[in-house]
Amino acid sequence: MERKEFTYIPSLEVCSKEIHVVLEDDVIVEVSFKKGCAGNTLGVAALLKGMKREEAIRRLRGICCGRKQTSCPDQLARALEEN
């Protein structure tokens, strides 16, 4: 079993300041956000638990928050792509 853990610093455009991710064999085991909209980030984290990395990227990439060009979920997708 390959375990990978990383912390990603998202764009300044979003409310969250850090995204922490734990993967096991490319499956999301844990996601946590530092700052951000608590209900939304907790919900996203709960929904992603057990999901394959590529599926999460496919679902989250390109989501915008209001008039911003990105969002916390989009930043999580970018983190998963880069790590």
JOKA-V902666 format. One record per run of one state. SS is the DSSP state (H for helix, E for strand, L for the rest). FROM is the first residue (numbers start at 0). LEN is the number of residues. If there is no record, write none. Layout:
# JOKA-V902666
SS/FROM/LEN
SS/FROM/LEN
This chain:
# JOKA-V902666
L/0/2
E/2/6
L/8/7
E/15/9
L/24/2
E/26/9
L/35/2
H/37/11
L/48/3
E/51/1
H/52/8
L/60/11
H/71/11
L/82/1
